[in-house]
Amino acid sequence: MFLKSDLFKAIAFKNPVKLPLSYWLLVGIRFVLTLLPQSGYIHPDEFFQNVEVIAGDIFTIDVARTWEFNPKFPIRNILVPKLILGPPLHLIHIANPYTKYYLNIDLRSPYFLLTIPRYRKFKVILGQLGSDSS
């Protein structure tokens, strides 16, 4: 019988790569910049081609769907934006009544609708880097 310990002996594990401190400092700076309010130029595709469409579906808001996500003849698949942007927007949708009542914070404000999905994207990218380096 092939035991689990024999299996681990048969697999050659690589030593994990140690990333330098400067890399982790830059990761921290990216995290902080994700949460800062944006007052400069914002690329329209960041909102109108993904966030607006997904937010319209989750919050049942009438939005202008771009031609890529036209329900009759879609040219792009909406699965990836829904997987990345759907969970944080659902979190906002579910938590907003409670944060509004108990903390007097409206999560459906433009700031949170911008930063919470960006934070999710940051975590997805960081998770992919963590799985690649091990």
TORDOKOL-71120 format. One record per atom (N, C-alpha, C, O): residue number from 1; residue in three letters; x, y negated, z negated. Coordinates in pm, 1 decimal. Atoms other than C-alpha are relative to their C-alpha. Last residue first. Layout:
i:aa:X:Y:Z
NUM:ALA:X:Y:Z
...
//
This chain:
i:aa:X:Y:Z
134:SER:-21.1:-116.7:84.7
134:SER:555.5:-2866.0:360.1
134:SER:25.9:124.1:83.2
134:SER:45.9:232.3:28.1
133:SER:-131.2:-0.1:63.9
133:SER:612.6:-3187.4:554.6
133:SER:22.9:122.0:-87.5
133:SER:134.5:141.6:-135.7
132:ASP:-108.0:-16.8:-96.2
132:ASP:328.2:-3134.0:800.7
132:ASP:134.3:14.2:-68.6
132:ASP:221.2:86.1:-19.3
131:SER:2.0:-137.3:-49.7
131:SER:62.8:-3070.7:532.7
131:SER:111.3:24.8:100.2
131:SER:156.8:138.4:113.9
130:GLY:-35.6:-92.6:106.6
130:GLY:155.4:-3387.8:346.6
130:GLY:1.8:144.5:46.8
130:GLY:85.5:223.3:2.7
129:LEU:-144.9:10.3:20.9
129:LEU:156.4:-3592.3:666.1
129:LEU:44.9:96.9:-108.2
129:LEU:151.6:157.4:-97.4
128:GLN:-64.5:-64.9:-113.2
128:GLN:-192.3:-3466.8:751.5
128:GLN:150.6:-4.6:-14.8
128:GLN:218.9:92.2:18.8
127:GLY:17.6:-145.0:13.6
127:GLY:-315.2:-3554.2:403.2
127:GLY:65.1:76.1:113.4
127:GLY:121.5:183.3:91.5
126:LEU:-92.9:-43.0:104.2
126:LEU:-168.7:-3904.6:431.5
126:LEU:-9.5:150.3:-21.7
126:LEU:92.2:215.8:-44.8
125:ILE:-135.3:6.1:-57.0
125:ILE:-349.2:-3955.7:762.5
125:ILE:101.9:49.3:-101.2
125:ILE:193.0:124.2:-66.0
124:VAL:-8.4:-104.3:-101.8
124:VAL:-680.2:-3836.4:614.4
124:VAL:140.4:4.3:59.0
124:VAL:198.0:111.8:75.4
123:LYS:-12.8:-129.2:68.1
123:LYS:-627.8:-4048.3:302.0
123:LYS:11.6:114.7:100.0
123:LYS:86.5:209.5:76.3
122:PHE:-132.0:-4.7:63.0
122:PHE:-561.3:-4361.7:509.6
122:PHE:21.5:135.2:-68.2
122:PHE:128.8:194.2:-56.0
121:LYS:-94.9:-26.8:-108.9
121:LYS:-868.0:-4292.9:723.0
121:LYS:141.1:12.5:-54.4
121:LYS:218.2:98.0:-10.7
120:ARG:20.9:-139.9:-40.4
120:ARG:-1074.6:-4269.0:403.1
120:ARG:96.3:38.0:112.9
120:ARG:155.4:145.9:110.7
119:TYR:-63.0:-80.4:104.3
119:TYR:-927.3:-4596.8:277.5
119:TYR:-12.9:148.5:33.6
119:TYR:80.7:225.5:12.2
118:ARG:-144.2:7.3:-23.3
118:ARG:-1020.7:-4756.3:608.5
118:ARG:76.3:82.0:-103.4
118:ARG:175.7:146.8:-70.7
117:PRO:-38.7:-89.3:-110.4
117:PRO:-1376.1:-4627.2:567.3
117:PRO:149.0:-5.1:32.3
117:PRO:207.3:96.5:70.0
116:ILE:21.9:-139.6:40.3
116:ILE:-1390.7:-4788.8:218.4
116:ILE:25.2:96.5:116.3
116:ILE:92.4:197.3:94.5
115:THR:-111.9:-62.0:72.6
115:THR:-1225.9:-5114.6:327.7
115:THR:-22.8:146.4:-35.1
115:THR:72.2:224.5:-30.9
114:LEU:-127.7:1.2:-70.8
114:LEU:-1454.9:-5240.5:603.6
114:LEU:103.9:84.4:-72.5
114:LEU:171.2:167.0:-10.9
113:LEU:21.2:-75.1:-123.8
113:LEU:-1799.3:-5148.8:469.8
113:LEU:125.6:3.0:86.2
113:LEU:139.4:89.2:173.0
112:PHE:-2.6:-143.2:31.2
112:PHE:-1670.1:-5261.2:130.8
112:PHE:-25.1:85.4:123.3
112:PHE:30.6:194.5:135.2
111:TYR:-130.7:-38.9:54.0
111:TYR:-1580.9:-5609.9:256.3
111:TYR:6.5:150.7:-25.1
111:TYR:100.9:216.5:18.8
110:PRO:-100.5:-21.4:-105.4
110:PRO:-1887.7:-5644.1:481.7
110:PRO:135.8:45.9:-53.5
110:PRO:203.6:126.1:10.7
109:SER:-56.3:128.3:-43.8
109:SER:-2126.3:-5593.0:189.4
109:SER:106.4:27.0:106.2
109:SER:159.1:138.0:114.2
108:ARG:32.8:20.0:-141.6
108:ARG:-2320.9:-5267.6:166.1
108:ARG:45.3:-136.8:49.3
108:ARG:-4.8:-186.4:150.3
107:LEU:-96.5:-69.7:-84.9
107:LEU:-2139.8:-5181.0:-157.5
107:LEU:-29.8:-15.9:148.1
107:LEU:54.0:17.5:231.7
106:ASP:67.3:-50.3:-119.3
106:ASP:-2338.1:-5445.7:-348.7
106:ASP:104.4:62.4:92.7
106:ASP:186.2:-8.8:150.9
105:ILE:-88.8:1.1:-116.6
105:ILE:-2184.0:-5483.1:-692.2
105:ILE:-75.6:62.1:116.2
105:ILE:-122.6:175.5:107.6
104:ASN:32.7:118.5:-79.4
104:ASN:-2409.4:-5575.1:-988.6
104:ASN:98.3:-19.4:115.9
104:ASN:138.4:-131.6:146.8
103:LEU:-120.0:83.4:-7.5
103:LEU:-2236.6:-5306.8:-1197.5
103:LEU:-21.5:-132.2:72.5
103:LEU:67.9:-216.7:76.5
102:TYR:-82.4:-3.8:121.3
102:TYR:-2537.0:-5106.5:-1322.3
102:TYR:117.7:-97.4:1.9
102:TYR:151.3:-154.8:-101.7
101:TYR:78.1:10.5:123.7
101:TYR:-2809.4:-5185.9:-1066.5
101:TYR:90.3:-12.8:-123.1
101:TYR:70.0:-101.3:-206.2
100:LYS:74.3:125.8:-1.3
100:LYS:-2602.8:-5261.5:-755.3
100:LYS:-72.6:-20.9:-133.1
100:LYS:-77.3:-132.5:-184.9
99:THR:-97.1:106.6:23.5
99:THR:-2353.7:-4986.8:-832.7
99:THR:-68.6:-136.7:-1.8
99:THR:-25.8:-228.0:-72.4
98:TYR:-52.2:-8.8:136.4
98:TYR:-2641.3:-4743.1:-873.2
98:TYR:100.8:-110.3:-29.9
98:TYR:97.0:-170.3:-137.3
97:PRO:103.6:38.7:97.3
97:PRO:-2832.6:-4845.7:-561.5
97:PRO:51.4:0.2:-144.1
97:PRO:11.5:-83.6:-224.9
96:ASN:36.0:141.6:0.7
96:ASN:-2508.1:-4847.1:-358.6
96:ASN:-112.2:-34.9:-97.5
96:ASN:-98.9:-134.6:-168.5
95:ALA:-44.4:68.8:122.3
95:ALA:-2383.9:-4501.2:-457.4
95:ALA:-48.8:-143.7:-9.5
95:ALA:-50.0:-199.8:-119.0
94:ILE:49.6:-65.5:121.0
94:ILE:-2581.2:-4295.3:-201.9
94:ILE:32.5:-81.6:-124.9
94:ILE:-51.9:-94.1:-213.6
93:HIS:145.8:-7.8:-5.9
93:HIS:-2540.4:-4522.0:102.8
93:HIS:-58.1:59.1:-129.3
93:HIS:-161.2:13.1:-178.4
92:ILE:52.4:135.1:20.3
92:ILE:-2181.0:-4609.4:13.4
92:ILE:-152.4:3.7:-6.8
92:ILE:-213.0:-61.0:-92.2
91:LEU:-30.0:34.6:138.7
91:LEU:-2095.4:-4240.1:-24.0
91:LEU:-53.7:-139.6:-32.4
91:LEU:-113.0:-160.4:-138.3
90:HIS:101.6:-69.8:80.1
90:HIS:-2271.8:-4169.0:306.3
90:HIS:20.4:-29.3:-148.0
90:HIS:-76.6:-45.2:-222.1
89:LEU:123.4:76.6:-17.4
89:LEU:-2051.8:-4438.5:462.5
89:LEU:-116.8:66.7:-71.9
89:LEU:-204.9:-2.2:-123.4
88:PRO:-0.9:122.6:80.5
88:PRO:-1742.7:-4278.2:310.6
88:PRO:-126.8:-84.3:16.2
88:PRO:-170.2:-149.4:-78.9
87:PRO:-2.3:-16.2:146.4
87:PRO:-1843.0:-3930.5:433.3
87:PRO:9.9:-130.7:-78.7
87:PRO:-64.9:-147.4:-175.0
86:GLY:125.7:-41.1:61.3
86:GLY:-1948.7:-4035.6:786.7
86:GLY:5.5:14.2:-151.2
86:GLY:-79.4:-42.7:-219.9
85:LEU:72.2:113.7:56.3
85:LEU:-1640.9:-4232.3:889.2
85:LEU:-128.7:38.7:-71.0
85:LEU:-179.4:-38.1:-152.8
84:ILE:-89.9:91.5:69.7
84:ILE:-1394.8:-3947.8:948.7
84:ILE:-77.5:-111.9:-69.8
84:ILE:-48.3:-143.9:-185.0
83:LEU:-76.7:-70.6:102.2
83:LEU:-1627.7:-3660.1:1034.4
83:LEU:87.7:-95.0:-81.0
83:LEU:104.8:-76.1:-201.4
82:LYS:90.0:-37.9:109.5
82:LYS:-1876.8:-3886.4:1210.7
82:LYS:74.1:74.2:-110.0
82:LYS:42.2:57.5:-227.7
81:PRO:34.5:116.4:82.4
81:PRO:-1600.1:-4051.3:1414.3
81:PRO:-93.7:34.2:-115.8
81:PRO:-81.6:-23.2:-224.0
80:VAL:-118.5:46.5:73.2
80:VAL:-1473.7:-3704.1:1514.8
80:VAL:-29.2:-128.4:-78.2
80:VAL:5.9:-135.2:-196.0
79:LEU:-34.5:-86.8:112.1
79:LEU:-1818.8:-3565.3:1604.9
79:LEU:118.0:-53.6:-80.7
79:LEU:109.4:-59.6:-203.3
78:ILE:13.9:76.4:122.9
78:ILE:-1940.3:-3856.8:1820.4
78:ILE:44.7:80.6:-122.3
78:ILE:40.5:29.3:-234.1
77:ASN:61.8:-82.2:102.9
77:ASN:-1813.7:-3703.1:2142.8
77:ASN:-1.7:-78.1:-130.2
77:ASN:98.7:-139.0:-166.9
76:ARG:-87.4:-36.8:111.6
76:ARG:-1745.6:-3956.4:2412.7
76:ARG:-78.4:83.6:-98.7
76:ARG:-199.9:69.5:-112.6
75:ILE:-128.5:-31.5:-60.0
75:ILE:-1904.8:-3998.3:2757.5
75:ILE:100.5:41.4:-106.7
75:ILE:201.8:104.6:-76.5
74:PRO:-117.9:38.2:79.8
74:PRO:-2260.8:-3985.0:2632.7
74:PRO:129.4:42.5:69.2
74:PRO:138.6:151.9:124.9
73:PHE:-120.3:-48.1:-67.9
73:PHE:-2527.2:-3972.8:2905.4
73:PHE:124.5:-39.3:-79.9
73:PHE:198.3:-128.8:-38.6
72:LYS:33.9:-69.7:-123.8
72:LYS:-2873.9:-4004.4:2752.7
72:LYS:121.3:62.4:66.4
72:LYS:119.9:180.6:100.7
71:PRO:58.2:-133.0:21.2
71:PRO:-2773.6:-4078.8:2392.4
71:PRO:-32.8:76.3:128.1
71:PRO:-27.9:199.3:129.4
70:ASN:136.4:5.1:-50.3
70:ASN:-2537.0:-4362.3:2492.2
70:ASN:-62.2:139.2:-13.7
70:ASN:-4.6:236.7:34.6
69:PHE:87.2:-79.6:86.9
69:PHE:-2227.7:-4315.8:2277.7
69:PHE:-146.1:-8.0:40.0
69:PHE:-234.2:16.2:-42.4
68:GLU:-63.9:-130.0:24.6
68:GLU:-1968.7:-4430.6:2533.2
68:GLU:-90.1:92.9:-80.8
68:GLU:-85.6:214.7:-63.7
67:TRP:32.0:-94.0:-107.3
67:TRP:-2205.6:-4703.7:2658.2
67:TRP:63.6:137.0:-22.7
67:TRP:14.4:237.0:29.5
66:THR:-82.4:21.0:-118.2
66:THR:-2185.3:-4883.5:2328.9
66:THR:-29.7:109.1:101.7
66:THR:-89.1:211.9:69.2
65:ARG:-92.4:-109.6:-28.8
65:ARG:-2476.4:-4855.1:2092.5
65:ARG:79.2:-32.3:126.5
65:ARG:24.4:-77.9:226.9
64:ALA:-23.6:-8.8:-143.7
64:ALA:-2626.2:-5186.5:1989.9
64:ALA:103.3:110.3:24.0
64:ALA:222.1:92.3:-2.9
63:VAL:-129.8:48.3:-47.2
63:VAL:-2745.7:-5132.8:1636.2
63:VAL:6.8:12.7:151.7
63:VAL:-67.7:89.3:212.7
62:ASP:4.2:11.9:-145.4
62:ASP:-3088.4:-5098.4:1472.3
62:ASP:131.9:-62.5:46.2
62:ASP:158.8:-179.2:17.6
61:ILE:-2.0:138.5:-45.7
61:ILE:-3009.6:-4992.4:1117.4
61:ILE:-5.6:2.1:152.9
61:ILE:52.1:90.0:216.9
60:THR:118.5:20.4:-84.8
60:THR:-3100.2:-4651.1:979.9
60:THR:-18.0:-148.2:36.1
60:THR:-123.1:-208.4:14.1
59:PHE:81.8:98.4:70.0
59:PHE:-2823.2:-4672.7:715.2
59:PHE:-130.6:-29.6:73.0
59:PHE:-205.6:-117.9:31.4
58:ILE:9.8:-31.3:143.4
58:ILE:-2657.0:-4349.0:828.5
58:ILE:-94.6:-95.0:-72.1
58:ILE:-176.3:-51.2:-153.2
57:ASP:62.0:-130.5:24.1
57:ASP:-2719.4:-4368.8:1204.1
57:ASP:-24.0:24.6:-148.8
57:ASP:-129.2:75.9:-187.0
56:GLY:138.3:5.7:-46.8
56:GLY:-2653.9:-4742.2:1232.2
56:GLY:-73.3:130.9:-23.5
56:GLY:-191.2:131.0:-58.8
55:ALA:76.8:71.6:102.2
55:ALA:-2344.0:-4704.4:1017.7
55:ALA:-146.0:-12.4:40.8
55:ALA:-234.8:-3.8:-44.1
54:ILE:19.7:-92.4:112.0
54:ILE:-2214.1:-4438.3:1260.5
54:ILE:-82.3:-67.2:-110.5
54:ILE:-171.4:-4.5:-167.9
53:VAL:86.0:-109.3:-44.7
53:VAL:-2266.9:-4663.4:1563.7
53:VAL:-31.0:95.3:-115.4
53:VAL:-146.1:134.0:-135.4
52:GLU:136.0:51.0:-18.4
52:GLU:-2128.6:-4974.0:1394.3
52:GLU:-96.4:111.9:38.8
52:GLU:-209.6:116.0:-9.4
51:VAL:64.5:27.8:127.7
51:VAL:-1825.7:-4789.9:1262.9
51:VAL:-144.0:-45.7:17.6
51:VAL:-232.9:-1.4:-55.1
50:ASN:7.3:-109.1:96.6
50:ASN:-1720.0:-4630.1:1589.2
50:ASN:-86.2:-35.6:-119.9
50:ASN:-192.1:23.6:-140.6
49:GLN:1.0:-130.6:-63.9
49:GLN:-1725.2:-4827.8:1913.2
49:GLN:-8.0:114.5:-98.4
49:GLN:-33.0:228.0:-57.7
48:PHE:111.6:-19.9:-90.1
48:PHE:-1834.6:-5162.3:1776.8
48:PHE:-3.0:136.7:64.7
48:PHE:-109.1:181.6:107.9
47:PHE:134.9:6.1:53.5
47:PHE:-1619.3:-5169.3:1469.0
47:PHE:-104.8:45.4:99.8
47:PHE:-185.9:132.8:69.5
46:GLU:-0.1:-58.0:133.7
46:GLU:-1256.6:-5076.0:1535.3
46:GLU:-141.4:2.6:-58.2
46:GLU:-171.4:85.9:-143.8
45:ASP:24.8:-143.7:-9.4
45:ASP:-1317.7:-5139.3:1903.9
45:ASP:-5.8:66.0:-136.9
45:ASP:-69.5:170.0:-153.7
44:PRO:141.8:-33.4:-11.2
44:PRO:-1355.3:-5509.6:1829.8
44:PRO:-27.8:149.6:4.6
44:PRO:-130.5:195.0:-45.9
43:HIS:23.4:-56.9:-132.3
43:HIS:-997.1:-5544.8:1702.8
43:HIS:-145.5:44.3:11.5
43:HIS:-193.9:117.5:-74.9
42:ILE:44.3:-138.4:17.1
42:ILE:-998.0:-5766.0:1397.3
42:ILE:-33.4:52.0:139.1
42:ILE:-110.2:-9.6:212.9
41:TYR:62.3:-64.9:-114.7
41:TYR:-800.7:-6089.0:1412.4
41:TYR:-35.8:144.4:-33.2
41:TYR:45.1:217.1:-90.9
40:GLY:-56.3:24.3:-132.0
40:GLY:-727.6:-6255.2:1081.2
40:GLY:-78.9:70.9:107.9
40:GLY:-198.3:97.2:92.9
39:SER:44.9:131.6:-45.9
39:SER:-908.1:-6292.3:749.4
39:SER:50.9:-30.6:140.7
39:SER:23.0:-137.7:194.6
38:GLN:-57.1:36.2:-129.1
38:GLN:-900.0:-5932.0:632.8
38:GLN:-53.6:-135.9:42.0
38:GLN:-174.8:-156.3:48.2
37:PRO:97.3:56.0:-94.8
37:PRO:-961.1:-5867.8:266.7
37:PRO:70.6:-46.5:127.7
37:PRO:182.6:-97.4:124.0
36:LEU:4.2:146.5:-2.6
36:LEU:-692.8:-5651.9:108.8
36:LEU:-106.1:-49.3:97.5
36:LEU:-128.5:11.8:201.9
35:LEU:102.9:54.4:88.7
35:LEU:-777.1:-5285.6:48.0
35:LEU:-9.2:-152.3:0.5
35:LEU:-105.7:-208.1:-51.8
34:THR:130.3:-54.5:-35.9
34:THR:-593.4:-5132.7:341.7
34:THR:-110.4:-66.8:-80.7
34:THR:-220.5:-88.9:-30.3
33:LEU:49.3:77.1:-113.9
33:LEU:-297.4:-5363.4:281.9
33:LEU:-135.6:49.5:48.2
33:LEU:-212.3:-26.9:106.9
32:VAL:39.4:132.2:49.2
32:VAL:-255.2:-5205.9:-62.7
32:VAL:-56.6:-84.1:114.1
32:VAL:-157.6:-152.2:96.3
31:PHE:120.8:-16.3:81.2
31:PHE:-254.8:-4854.1:84.2
31:PHE:-51.5:-135.7:-48.4
31:PHE:-171.2:-163.4:-41.0
30:ARG:110.7:-23.3:-93.0
30:ARG:-7.4:-4952.8:355.5
30:ARG:-131.7:14.9:-75.8
30:ARG:-235.6:-34.0:-31.3
29:ILE:32.2:128.7:-62.3
29:ILE:221.9:-5102.2:90.7
29:ILE:-117.0:15.9:96.7
29:ILE:-204.6:-70.3:103.2
28:GLY:68.4:83.7:99.5
28:GLY:206.0:-4777.0:-106.7
28:GLY:-40.2:-134.9:56.2
28:GLY:-150.0:-183.4:28.8
27:VAL:133.7:-59.3:15.5
27:VAL:291.6:-4571.9:202.0
27:VAL:-80.7:-81.4:-99.5
27:VAL:-198.9:-107.8:-77.5
26:LEU:78.5:44.0:-115.5
26:LEU:581.2:-4812.1:267.3
26:LEU:-141.4:58.2:-1.6
26:LEU:-236.1:-8.0:40.7
25:LEU:27.8:141.8:20.8
25:LEU:710.5:-4751.7:-84.9
25:LEU:-83.9:-55.7:114.8
25:LEU:-177.0:-133.1:92.5
24:TRP:111.3:6.9:94.7
24:TRP:672.1:-4377.2:-28.6
24:TRP:-33.3:-144.7:-35.7
24:TRP:-149.1:-176.1:-63.2
23:TYR:121.0:-48.0:-66.5
23:TYR:889.3:-4396.3:282.8
23:TYR:-120.4:-15.3:-92.8
23:TYR:-225.1:-64.5:-50.9
22:SER:47.8:108.5:-86.8
22:SER:1148.7:-4611.9:106.1
22:SER:-127.3:40.6:74.0
22:SER:-214.5:-43.0:97.9
21:LEU:79.2:93.4:79.6
21:LEU:1176.1:-4345.6:-165.0
21:LEU:-55.4:-113.4:86.3
21:LEU:-167.1:-159.8:63.0
20:PRO:-71.8:102.1:77.2
20:PRO:1297.5:-4092.0:87.9
20:PRO:-95.4:-93.7:-73.7
20:PRO:-213.4:-104.3:-40.1
19:LEU:7.7:128.3:-67.8
19:LEU:1091.2:-3787.8:188.2
19:LEU:67.6:-106.0:-86.1
19:LEU:59.1:-100.7:-208.8
18:LYS:13.8:109.6:96.0
18:LYS:1200.2:-3451.6:60.8
18:LYS:3.3:-131.0:76.7
18:LYS:98.5:-160.5:148.9
17:VAL:-78.9:117.9:-34.3
17:VAL:1132.2:-3180.0:317.5
17:VAL:-24.3:-106.8:-106.2
17:VAL:-139.1:-138.2:-137.6
16:PRO:75.9:121.1:-31.4
16:PRO:999.4:-2859.7:167.8
16:PRO:93.3:-118.5:23.2
16:PRO:197.3:-131.8:-41.3
15:ASN:-9.5:91.8:112.2
15:ASN:1234.7:-2561.3:194.7
15:ASN:-77.6:-126.3:35.0
15:ASN:-63.9:-178.0:145.8
14:LYS:-96.3:107.5:-17.3
14:LYS:1104.1:-2330.6:460.3
14:LYS:6.6:-79.8:-129.5
14:LYS:-90.4:-86.8:-204.9
13:PHE:48.0:134.5:28.6
13:PHE:930.0:-2011.3:358.0
13:PHE:112.6:-99.6:22.2
13:PHE:227.1:-76.0:-16.2
12:ALA:-111.4:89.9:27.3
12:ALA:1028.8:-1685.3:528.1
12:ALA:-55.4:-140.9:-18.4
12:ALA:-101.6:-202.8:77.4
11:ILE:16.4:131.8:-62.0
11:ILE:736.4:-1448.2:497.5
11:ILE:117.4:-87.0:-39.2
11:ILE:149.5:-98.9:-157.4
10:ALA:-10.6:-13.4:-144.7
10:ALA:826.8:-1084.0:427.3
10:ALA:-9.4:-134.6:71.7
10:ALA:41.2:-149.6:182.9
9:LYS:-139.3:-28.1:-32.1
9:LYS:899.0:-1146.4:59.7
9:LYS:20.6:5.4:151.0
9:LYS:127.5:-29.2:201.3
8:PHE:-76.0:122.7:18.2
8:PHE:561.4:-1314.9:22.5
8:PHE:148.1:20.7:28.0
8:PHE:216.4:-72.4:70.5
7:LEU:36.6:91.6:-107.0
7:LEU:393.3:-1009.4:174.6
7:LEU:79.9:-129.6:-11.1
7:LEU:129.9:-180.9:89.0
6:ASP:-74.9:-41.3:-118.5
6:ASP:581.0:-777.0:-57.1
6:ASP:-28.8:-92.7:118.1
6:ASP:58.6:-119.2:200.7
5:SER:-138.5:42.8:21.2
5:SER:446.9:-974.1:-354.9
5:SER:88.1:40.7:118.5
5:SER:181.1:-31.6:154.1
4:LYS:-10.6:143.1:-26.1
4:LYS:92.2:-937.0:-219.6
4:LYS:144.6:-48.1:-16.2
4:LYS:190.2:-133.5:59.9
3:LEU:38.9:88.5:108.0
3:LEU:127.2:-561.0:-208.8
3:LEU:20.8:-146.1:38.4
3:LEU:93.8:-178.3:132.0
2:PHE:-77.7:123.0:-14.7
2:PHE:130.8:-340.7:100.9
2:PHE:-48.1:-101.1:-103.7
2:PHE:-160.4:-150.6:-94.4
1:MET:84.0:118.0:0.0
1:MET:0.0:0.0:0.0
1:MET:88.3:-124.1:0.0
1:MET:184.8:-134.0:-75.7
//
